[in-house]
């Protein structure tokens, strides 16, 4: 079974590019466009890795908030941030 990566990115073009690149490397990718949809999904199942944009839609630091939520669910889940800032 392939490792699952959660990708949280509000820019559709960037999100789609990462989805293609990660799937081509054999990963299962679950993509989310905002913090609420990612938070809801993480409440059910955690990925093997989370890649999170810092600024999400109208939340300038939504990625940091999401990271804090993930840390409460798992202190060891690998998290990578990216941003255009």
N, C-alpha and C positions, 0 to 999 in steps of 0.2 A: 504494500500500500504506500503511495507517495506521501511525502511530508506535506502538510497543509500550511500555506502562508496566507495570512490575512493582510490585505492591502487596503489601507484607508486613505483615499485621495479624492478630493472634490473636483479636480480638473479631469474631465472625461477623456481627453486626448492622452494625457499623461497616464492616467489609470489604465487605459486600453493598451498603451505601449508596454507598460510593466506586466500586465496580464499575459500578453503574448510572449514576452521574453522569459518570464518565469515558467510558463507552461512548456515552452520549448526546452527548458532545462529539466522537465519531468516533475514539476511541483503541481499540486492541486492548489488553485488560487480562489479564495473567497474575497471578493472586492466589495467595498462599501464607499458610498459617496459622502457620508457625514458621520459625526460622532454618535447620534442616537441610533442609527441603524447598526453600526458596529457594536455599540454597547448591548443592544438587544441580542445580537448574535452571540456575543461573548458570554452572555448570561447562560446560554444553552450549551455551548461548546467552545473550548479554547483551541486556537491554532497551535502549530509547532513554533511559529515565528510570526511576529506582527511587524509590518512596515507601515509607519504612520506619518502622514504629512502634519506639520505643526499647525498651520492655519487651515481650518476646515469651514467652508461656506462662510457664515457670519460669525464664527467663533475664532477670533484671531489666535487663540492659544488652545483650541479644542483638542489638538493632539496631545498636549500636556495633560489635560483633564482626562482624556482617554487612557493615557499611560498610568495615571494614578489609579483609575478604576481597575486596570489590568493588574497592577501590583497588588491590589487588595484580593484579587482572585488567584494570583499566582506570583510568588516572589521570585521565581526563577525563569519565567517565560522570556525568551530573547525578544528584544524590541529594538528596531532600527527607526530613527527619525530621518526624514528628509524635508527640505524646505527650499523655496526659491528666494528666501530672505537673504 
